[in-house]
Amino acid sequence: MVEDSYDFLFLGDHTHAVDTKNRVAIPSSFRRSFPTGTEDRVVLLRGASGCIEAHVRPEWRVHVTRLRNLDLYNEQDLVLRRLWLPGAAEIELDAQGRVLLPKKLTDMAGIGAEARFVGLGPFFEIWSPARFDEYVAQNSRLYDDLIKRLDGRRATEERAAVPGGLSQHNVPSAGNAP
């Protein structure tokens, strides 16, 4: 299994102007988070929910490894490859930290005069600001349940990591408390 821990983290959201040549500056806080030796390149491709995904090379390698493990003759795996990879491009940042957004991707994402950069930990997304606001409005009601799920996973992982830690079988509950 590929290790999913990173020494870099993309956090926050930032809106930047897109110029007439389809260039946009990657937020300086994001550029500072690029791992050493990868500061000048980013892989851009079709993201979920109508955005552009942006990956730095170490994180992109995680996805490449996962893709290699897909079945070349499974129809769903082929659909994923065919929809995800053809629009992917490794783009070099210019001296001002700008990236040229491929027209095919900006058209798909509905990006016009502005782009919203959204940090998602080991990678970031580039959205149309209006589309991202709509996405947040549609999904905000799920936040409380989703964050509880995350906390539940974290608690389970912590119990499993402690030698002799509590399992579900020996955790006291109201029905079996001493």
N, C-alpha and C positions, 0 to 999 in steps of 0.2 A: 504494500500500500504506500502511496505517496504521502510524504509528510506535509501537512497543511499548516505548519507554523511558519511565521514570517518575521523578519526583522524590520519590515516596513509596513506602514499602515496608512491608508487613505481615509480621512475623516472629514466630515462637514459637507456643506454644499455651497457652491459659488456660481454666480452668473456672470458670464463674460460676453462681450460683443464679438460677433463673427464678421470679419471684414468681407469686402466684395470679392476677394479671391478664395473665400471659404476657409480662411485661416482663423484660428482662435487660440488665445494664450491659455495654456494649461495653468491652473492656479499655482502660485509660487509655493504654497504649502504642500501641494501634491508633488511638485518637482523636487522639493527638498526630501520627500519621502522615497524617491526612486532609489533603489539599491545602487551602490557604487558600481560604476562600469556600465550602467544601463540608462544613464541620465539623458541620452539623446534619442531614444527610440521608444515607441509604444505600438502595441498591436491593437488595431481597431477592428471590430466586427459587429455583426448584428446581435443585439441583445434581446432579452426577453421584454415583453410589455411595450415594445416600440421605442427602444432606446439604442444607443451605441455602447457596447462594452469596450473598455480600454484596459489592457493588461501590460505590465512590464514583463520583461523576459523570464525571470525566475517563476513568476506566477503562471505565465503562459505555458511554461514547460509542464506544470501540473496538469493542465488541460490536455496537452499533447499526449502525455502518458495515459490519461484516461481514454482519449480517442483511440490510441493504439490497442487498448483492451476491448474495444467494441468489436462485435462480430461483423466482418465484411459482407456477410451474406444474409444478415438479419435486416428485414425491410425497414423497421423503425430506426435501427442504427444508421442505415444508409440515408434515410430521410434527414436525420439529424446532421450528418456530415454534409449532405447536399444543400441544406438550408443555412447552415452555420458557417462553413468554411469558404465557399466561393467568394463571398464579399469581404473576407478578412484581408487586411493589409498591414504590413509593418511600416510605420511612418516615422521618418526622422524629424525631430524637432529642429526648428531653425534657431539662430542665435538669440532671438527674443523669447524663446520658450514656447513658440507657437507650433501648432500642428495643422497640417492641411487635411481638412475633413473630406473624405471621398464623397462626391455628389450622390452616388448610389446610396450611401449610408445616411446622408443628411435628408435625402428625399424620403427614405424609409422611416426615419425618426421624426420627420416634420420640423427639422431645425431650420430656422430662418436667420434673422438678424442677431439673435442671442442664443447662447447655449448654457445649460445648467449642468455643472459638474457635481456629481453626487458620489461621495466616498463610501465604499462598501467594504472597508477593511483591506484585503489583499488586492483589490482592483477597484476601478471606479467606472461610473457610467456617465454618458453625456446625453442629455435630454433636451427636448424643446421645453422651455420653462412652463408653458401653459399645459403641456401634456403631463409633466411631472406633478404640477399642482393638482391636476385632475386625478392622477393616480393616487396621490396622497389623500385627497378628499374621499375617494371611493374606498380606500383601504384602512383609514384611520380607526374605524370601529373595531378592527381586528387586533389592534396593537396590544391591548391588555391581555388577551388570550395568548398571543404569540410570545410576549415577554415572559409570561408564566411558564410556557413550554420551555423556553430557553433556561429559565431558572431551574425547572424540574430536571432538565438534562444535566445541568451543571451539578446539582445536588447528587444525582445518581452517579456521575463520573467521580465526584469527590469521595463518595462512600466506597466505590469500587477501588479507588486508588489507595485507601487507608488499609494497611495490613490488619486483618482481623476486623475490618470495618463492618458496619451494620449492613445487612442485606434486607430485602423485603420480608424475609422469613423471620428475622429476629428483631424487627423494629417494633417497639411497643406502640400499641394503638389503644383507643378508648376501650375496645373489646377485650384486649389481652394484657392490659397494664398490670404490673405487680401489685 
